[in-house]
Amino acid sequence: MPGPGPALAAPGSLRDRWLGWRNRLVASPRFQRWAAGFPLTRRIARKNTRALFDLCAGFVYAQVLTACVRLDLFRILTDGPLTLDALARRLDLPVENTRCLLRAAASLDLVRALPGERFGLADLGAALTGNPGIAAMVEHHALLYADLADPVTLLRGSAGPTRLARYWPYAAGETADAASVAPYGGLMGASQALIADDVLDACDLSRSRHLMDVGGGEGAFLEAVAARHAALRLTLFDLPAVADRARDRLAQRGLPDRIACRGGSFHDGLPVGADTITLIRIVHDHDDGPALALLRAAHAALPPGGTLILAEPMAGTPDAEPVGDAYFGFYLLAMGSGRPRRAEELHALLREAGFTASRERSTRRPLLTRLIVAQKEAH
């Protein structure tokens, strides 16, 4: 006899049946037209219509931002508003196309339309001028968009090598050399600089004597630490080719004697001697097995009572759920390594790695980074 089909399946819970009825109702074009006109539901219907359209048009919005960044529009407007004709000349665009771009940017609150066909910076555009890391990420997204051209193939794991995997060679388990680390070194530095002050505002380093930043890139985070904690001994640990670039960059910044740069792989263990270890946007780049190995290596390198500081954007962040689960979820999928984790998942990994206590500290902008402090048991 054939097995039971869907019609013979056990009935769902009352809540499941109610959700099914509600979904069928909302899907009805007749109900949608009624809801859009009824006074008590009109606002909700229009909000949902806008949200659905924004999901469909999101790529276009992102490309408007990309055009603004590549044309240097925000810097051009830094000193004050300009007329449409003046902007067309500065951007080297036809007047009508300039108007198209500026009206699009104004609709996204990047610029502000003023009387007399003049345009100035809006708050979002002004904020971008002070955060070069955002502009770097906008340019970098060209790789991500190419990898997401066929998201179903990517989800099925049959897309082949992605552009992001080639951009981040360690994601594919490849040994990074000077040529392969150069493109992403600056991007890592820009993203770390964006959140360094938020991390330092949230953690107390007054009792630390020696801090080692694992996966420290070219030293942007430790540069911020050095500016705040003059007496703190600092070490950067990263792949040898990355550590070499960090050493050169920090020497140019006048910090060769403040920050020691050491090259290696955490798979071979971490250097001992630091009583505080930081992992800034590192753990989410790794699958569960390597992430656990990294945390265990940090635990082994710390002395009894040592501190681990883990900072990164996390899945399930209130009011920023799409950042962790949608953006970072698909970015890391395309990268081929890692996944966004909820805070409770990180606490569980830390316990499995041997840390006896871990707690989250509030940050100013949890959308960009949240922070967990873990302690190694003191003997």
FIDRENDO-333651 format. One line per 5 residues: number of its first residue (from 1); for each residue x, y, z of C-alpha. Coordinates in steps of 0.05 Angstrom, whole numbers, plus 32768, in hexadecimal, padded with zeros to 4 digits. Layout:
NUM) X Y Z | ... .
***
This chain:
1) 8000 8000 8000 | 8018 8046 7FF3 | 802C 806E 8030 | 8000 80A5 804D | 7FFE 80E3 8022 .
6) 7FF8 812B 8039 | 7FAD 8123 8041 | 7FB8 80ED 8076 | 7FED 8113 809C | 7FDE 8125 80E4 .
11) 7FBA 8168 80EB | 7FE6 81A2 8100 | 7FDE 81C9 8140 | 7FA8 81FD 8147 | 7FDD 8233 813C .
16) 7FF5 8211 80FD | 7FAF 820C 80E1 | 7FA2 8255 80F3 | 7FE2 826B 80CF | 7FCE 8242 8092 .
21) 7F8A 8264 8090 | 7FAA 82A9 809A | 7FDD 829D 8062 | 7FA6 8289 8031 | 7F7F 82C7 8044 .
26) 7FBA 82F6 803B | 7FCC 82D5 7FF9 | 7F87 82E5 7FDD | 7F88 831F 7FAB | 7F41 8330 7FC0 .
31) 7F55 8336 8009 | 7F92 835F 7FF6 | 7F67 8391 7FD0 | 7F36 8395 800A | 7F6E 839E 803E .
36) 7F8E 83D6 8015 | 7F4D 83FD 8017 | 7F31 83EE 805D | 7F44 8426 808E | 7F5B 83F8 80C6 .
41) 7F88 83CD 809A | 7F9D 8400 8065 | 7FDE 8415 8087 | 7FF4 83CD 8093 | 7FE3 83B9 804C .
46) 800A 83F3 802F | 8045 83E5 805C | 8046 839C 8047 | 8041 83AF 7FFE | 807D 83DE 8006 .
51) 80A5 83A9 802A | 8097 8375 7FF4 | 80AB 83A6 7FBD | 80EA 83B9 7FE3 | 80FE 8370 7FE5 .
56) 80F5 836B 7F9A | 811A 83AC 7F8D | 8152 83A5 7FBF | 8187 8397 7F8C | 8176 83D6 7F66 .
61) 817B 83FF 7FA6 | 81BF 83E1 7FB3 | 81D6 83F3 7F6D | 81C0 843B 7F77 | 81ED 843D 7FB4 .
66) 8225 841C 7F8C | 821F 8452 7F56 | 8222 8489 7F8B | 8261 846B 7FA9 | 8285 845F 7F67 .
71) 8275 84A6 7F4F | 828C 84C2 7F93 | 824B 84E7 7F99 | 824B 84EC 7FE5 | 8290 850A 7FE9 .
76) 827E 853C 7FB3 | 8243 8553 7FDC | 8269 8556 801E | 8275 85A1 801B | 822D 85B2 800A .
81) 81F5 85AB 7FD8 | 8200 85B2 7F8D | 81D2 85BD 7F52 | 81BE 8586 7F23 | 81E7 85A4 7EEA .
86) 8224 85AB 7F16 | 821E 8563 7F2D | 8215 854A 7EE6 | 8257 856B 7ED4 | 827B 8550 7F13 .
91) 8260 8509 7F08 | 826B 850B 7EBD | 8224 84F4 7EB0 | 81ED 850D 7E82 | 81BE 853C 7EA8 .
96) 8182 850E 7EA2 | 81A9 84D2 7EBC | 81C5 84FD 7EF5 | 817D 8510 7F07 | 816A 84C6 7F06 .
101) 81A3 84B4 7F35 | 8196 84EE 7F65 | 814C 84E2 7F6A | 8159 8499 7F77 | 818C 84AA 7FAC .
106) 815C 84DC 7FCB | 8125 84A7 7FCF | 8156 847B 7FF6 | 8167 84B5 8026 | 81AF 84B7 800D .
111) 81A9 84FF 7FF2 | 8177 8536 7FFD | 8152 855A 7FC5 | 8150 85A5 7FD0 | 812D 85DF 7FAC .
116) 814A 85F6 7F6A | 815E 85AF 7F55 | 8196 85AE 7F88 | 81AB 8571 7FAF | 81D0 8568 7FF1 .
121) 81E3 852F 801E | 81AE 850D 8049 | 81C1 84EB 808A | 81D0 84A7 806B | 81FC 84C5 8036 .
126) 8220 84EF 8069 | 822C 84B2 8095 | 824B 848D 805A | 827F 84C4 8051 | 8298 84B7 8098 .
131) 829B 846B 8090 | 82C8 8457 8057 | 82BF 840F 806B | 8277 8411 8052 | 828C 842A 800E .
136) 82C0 83F2 800B | 8289 83BF 801A | 825C 83DD 7FE5 | 8292 83D2 7FB1 | 82A1 838C 7FCC .
141) 8258 8378 7FC4 | 8262 8372 7F79 | 8281 832D 7F87 | 8246 831A 7FB4 | 8212 832E 7F81 .
146) 8234 8304 7F4C | 8235 82C8 7F7A | 81EB 82D2 7F8A | 81D5 82D7 7F41 | 81BA 8290 7F48 .
151) 81AA 8288 7F93 | 8188 8245 7F8B | 81C6 8226 7F6C | 81EF 8243 7FA5 | 81BF 8227 7FD9 .
156) 81C3 81E2 7FB8 | 820F 81E4 7FBD | 821A 81DB 7F72 | 8231 8221 7F60 | 827B 820F 7F5E .
161) 82B2 823E 7F77 | 8296 8282 7F88 | 82B5 82C6 7F80 | 82B2 82D1 7FCB | 82D6 828F 7FD8 .
166) 830E 82A6 7FAA | 830F 82EA 7FCC | 8316 82CA 8011 | 8347 8291 8003 | 8348 8277 804A .
171) 82FD 8269 8043 | 830F 8232 8012 | 8348 8218 803E | 837D 8235 8011 | 83BF 8250 802B .
176) 83BD 829B 8021 | 83F9 82BD 8001 | 840A 8307 7FFB | 83E5 830D 7FB8 | 83A5 82ED 7FD2 .
181) 83A0 8313 8014 | 83AB 8358 7FF7 | 8364 8362 7FDC | 8340 8350 801C | 8372 836F 804E .
186) 8359 83B5 8044 | 8310 839F 8046 | 831B 837B 8088 | 833D 83B8 80A4 | 8304 83E6 808F .
191) 82CF 83B8 80AD | 82F5 83B0 80EF | 8302 83FB 80F5 | 82B7 8406 80ED | 82A8 83DF 812D .
196) 82E8 83E6 8156 | 82CF 841E 8183 | 828D 83F9 818F | 82B3 83BC 81A7 | 82E2 83E4 81D3 .
201) 82A9 840C 81F1 | 8288 83CA 8206 | 82C2 83A5 8226 | 82F0 83B6 8260 | 833A 83AC 8251 .
206) 8353 83CF 828F | 836A 838D 82AF | 8389 8371 826F | 83D5 8372 8268 | 83DE 8350 8224 .
211) 83A9 834D 81ED | 83AF 8321 81AF | 8380 832E 8175 | 8377 82ED 814E | 8365 82F6 8105 .
216) 8379 833E 810D | 8381 834D 80C3 | 83AC 838A 80B7 | 83A5 83A4 80FE | 836B 83D5 80FB .
221) 834C 83BC 813C | 838D 83BB 8162 | 839D 8401 814A | 835D 8418 816C | 8371 83F1 81AB .
226) 83B5 8411 81AC | 8396 8456 81A9 | 836E 8448 81E8 | 839C 841C 8211 | 83E4 8436 820F .
231) 83FF 8403 8241 | 83DF 83C5 8224 | 840D 8394 8200 | 83F0 8382 81BC | 83FA 8348 818C .
236) 83D9 833B 8149 | 83D2 82F3 8131 | 83BD 82E1 80EA | 83D3 82B8 80AF | 841D 82C6 809F .
241) 840F 82EE 8060 | 83DB 8318 8084 | 8409 8323 80C0 | 8440 833B 8091 | 8411 836E 8073 .
246) 83FB 8384 80B9 | 8443 838D 80CE | 8450 83BB 8092 | 8410 83E2 809C | 841A 83ED 80E6 .
251) 8462 8403 80DB | 8447 8439 80AB | 8416 844E 80E2 | 844E 8456 8114 | 843B 8419 813D .
256) 8472 83E5 812F | 8486 83E3 8178 | 8440 83E3 8195 | 8423 83A7 8170 | 8448 8366 8164 .
261) 8431 833F 8126 | 8435 82F4 8126 | 8422 82C6 80EC | 8406 8280 80F0 | 83C6 8256 80EF .
266) 8399 824A 812B | 8395 8201 8113 | 83DD 81FC 812D | 83CC 821F 816F | 83D0 8267 8185 .
271) 840B 828A 81A6 | 8407 828C 81F2 | 8415 82C7 821E | 83D7 82F3 8214 | 83A5 82F8 824C .
276) 8370 8313 821C | 835F 82FA 81D7 | 8330 831D 81A6 | 830B 82FF 816C | 82ED 8339 8144 .
281) 82BF 8321 810C | 82E4 82DF 8107 | 82BA 82A6 8123 | 8280 82AF 80F2 | 82B0 82A4 80B8 .
286) 82B9 825B 80CD | 828D 821E 80CD | 827D 81FE 8110 | 82B9 81CF 8111 | 82EF 8202 8102 .
291) 82CB 8236 812E | 82CE 8206 8169 | 8317 81F7 815A | 8326 8242 815A | 8304 824C 819D .
296) 8328 8210 81BA | 836A 822C 81A1 | 835A 826E 81C3 | 8348 824A 8204 | 8389 8223 8202 .
301) 83B2 8262 81F6 | 8394 828A 822F | 83AD 8285 8276 | 837E 8272 82AF | 834D 82AB 82B8 .
306) 835B 82C5 8272 | 8327 82EA 8249 | 830C 82DE 8202 | 82E7 8317 81E0 | 82BC 8301 81A5 .
311) 829C 8338 817B | 8273 832F 813B | 822E 833B 811D | 8200 8304 8135 | 81C2 82E2 811B .
316) 8180 82F2 813E | 8195 8338 8153 | 8154 835D 8166 | 813F 838F 8131 | 8178 8378 8104 .
321) 8164 8331 80F3 | 816F 8339 80A8 | 81B7 834F 80B3 | 81CB 830E 80D5 | 819E 82DB 80B5 .
326) 8195 82F7 806F | 81D3 8320 805F | 8208 82FA 8085 | 81E5 82B8 807A | 81EA 82BE 802F .
331) 822D 82E2 802F | 824E 82AA 8055 | 8229 8276 802B | 8248 8295 7FED | 828B 829A 8010 .
336) 8288 824F 801D | 829A 8252 8066 | 8279 8266 80A7 | 8233 827A 80BB | 8212 82AF 80E7 .
341) 8204 8295 812D | 81D5 82AB 8163 | 81F2 82C0 81A6 | 81DB 8280 81C8 | 81FF 8256 8193 .
346) 8240 827C 81A1 | 8238 8272 81EB | 8230 8227 81DF | 826F 8225 81B4 | 8295 824B 81E9 .
351) 8280 8219 821F | 8293 81DF 81F2 | 82D7 8200 81E7 | 82E3 8200 8232 | 82CF 8246 8248 .
356) 82AB 8244 828A | 8285 8286 8285 | 826F 82B3 824D | 8241 82EF 824B | 822B 8322 8218 .
361) 823C 836B 821F | 8211 83A1 81FF | 822E 83C7 81C4 | 8218 8409 81A6 | 8205 83EC 8163 .
366) 81F3 83A2 816A | 81DF 83A0 8121 | 822A 83A7 8110 | 8247 837F 8149 | 8234 835D 818A .
371) 8266 8348 81BE | 8270 830C 81EB | 82A5 8309 8222 | 82BA 82C3 8238 | 82E8 82AF 8272 .
376) 8317 8275 827A | 8311 8255 82BE | 8344 826F 82F0 | 8368 8238 8316 .
***
